[in-house]
């Protein structure tokens, strides 16, 4: 298999991984509704979801992360050789993000179970729910740090012409797309809640789509 075909397959694999992450999100709390009612709808959805649905949603994060790592290797292969050192740093940052993302996604199943069974006002159930929420938020915030580092390095590489991407593709950087999730709250039913709930992984999927389309015809050396 030639290197051009390998690079293309790696990109498609990354896209599939991002969509698999999104599927896990939807198993957790996906429902049809307006974006501005996502939080309340999430609670109702999780409390009526089966335990098996929450388990499956969490476990999908493991293969999804592995596939996204392959996808970020595709991104690294689109860095020009003279910038390989910075490209490797970017790749490492994105790989660490995916490892953290897998753990965080799996941990969401525990958060979902706490939301499902600890909805009463009595302690220690409320204490458990509060602790799980705090722990998940801490893991999410810490896990996002390498992602932002990788995103900044990619912006640097793309804007300075150190990749094979057109400079305009910087707008498809996941760190640029994710803040647009705030607009999801303005989207009415039935798709508003889906856009809000899946915004992070939909942003990564959109990034891979742009990456694949803009480099598909490039012949690898």
Residue pairs with C-beta under 8 A, 6 or more apart in sequence:
2 220
3 77
3 220
3 221
4 218
4 219
4 220
6 220
7 74
7 77
7 78
7 215
7 220
8 74
8 212
8 216
10 70
10 71
10 73
10 74
10 77
11 71
11 74
11 75
11 208
11 211
11 212
11 215
12 212
13 67
13 70
13 71
13 74
14 67
14 68
14 70
14 71
14 72
14 74
14 75
14 208
14 211
15 71
15 205
15 208
15 209
15 212
16 67
17 63
17 64
17 65
17 66
17 67
17 68
17 69
17 70
17 71
18 64
18 68
18 71
18 201
18 202
18 204
18 205
18 207
18 208
19 201
19 205
20 60
20 63
20 64
20 67
21 60
21 61
21 64
21 65
21 68
21 101
21 105
21 201
21 204
22 198
22 201
22 202
22 205
23 60
24 56
24 57
24 58
24 60
24 61
24 64
24 105
25 57
25 197
25 198
25 200
25 201
26 57
26 194
26 197
26 198
27 49
27 53
27 54
27 56
27 57
27 60
28 46
28 49
28 54
28 57
28 58
28 108
28 109
28 112
28 197
29 41
29 42
29 45
29 46
29 49
29 112
29 197
30 45
30 193
30 194
30 197
30 198
31 41
31 42
31 44
31 45
31 193
31 194
32 189
32 190
32 191
32 193
32 194
33 41
33 189
33 190
33 192
33 193
34 187
34 188
34 189
34 192
34 193
35 184
35 185
35 186
35 187
35 188
35 192
35 193
35 195
35 196
36 185
36 186
36 192
37 192
37 193
38 184
38 185
38 192
38 193
38 196
38 197
41 193
42 197
43 115
43 119
46 54
46 112
46 115
46 116
47 115
47 116
47 119
49 112
49 116
51 113
51 116
54 109
54 112
54 113
54 116
55 109
57 105
57 108
57 109
57 112
58 105
58 106
58 107
58 108
58 109
58 110
58 112
59 106
59 109
60 105
61 101
61 102
61 103
61 104
61 105
61 106
61 108
62 102
62 106
64 102
64 105
65 98
65 99
65 101
65 102
65 105
66 98
66 102
68 98
68 101
68 204
69 94
69 95
69 98
71 208
72 91
72 94
72 95
72 98
72 150
73 91
74 208
74 211
74 212
75 90
75 91
75 94
75 154
75 211
76 87
76 88
76 90
76 91
77 220
78 163
78 164
78 165
78 211
78 215
78 218
79 86
79 87
79 90
79 157
79 162
79 163
79 164
80 162
80 163
80 164
82 162
83 157
83 162
83 163
86 153
86 156
86 157
86 162
87 157
87 162
87 163
89 153
90 150
90 153
90 154
90 157
91 150
93 146
93 147
93 149
93 150
93 153
94 146
94 147
94 150
96 146
97 143
97 144
97 146
97 147
97 150
100 139
100 142
100 143
100 144
100 146
101 143
101 147
103 139
103 143
104 136
104 139
104 140
104 143
107 135
107 136
107 139
108 136
110 132
110 136
111 132
111 133
111 136
114 128
114 129
114 132
114 133
115 129
117 125
118 125
118 126
118 128
118 129
120 126
147 174
147 175
148 175
151 173
151 174
151 175
151 176
152 175
154 163
154 173
155 170
155 173
155 175
156 162
157 163
158 165
158 167
158 169
158 170
158 173
159 167
159 170
161 167
164 215
164 218
165 211
165 214
165 215
166 214
169 210
169 211
169 214
170 176
171 177
172 206
172 207
172 210
172 211
173 207
174 200
174 203
174 204
174 207
177 203
177 206
177 207
178 199
178 200
178 203
180 199
180 203
181 195
181 196
181 199
181 200
181 203
184 192
184 195
184 196
184 199
185 192
185 196
186 192
187 195
187 196
195 202
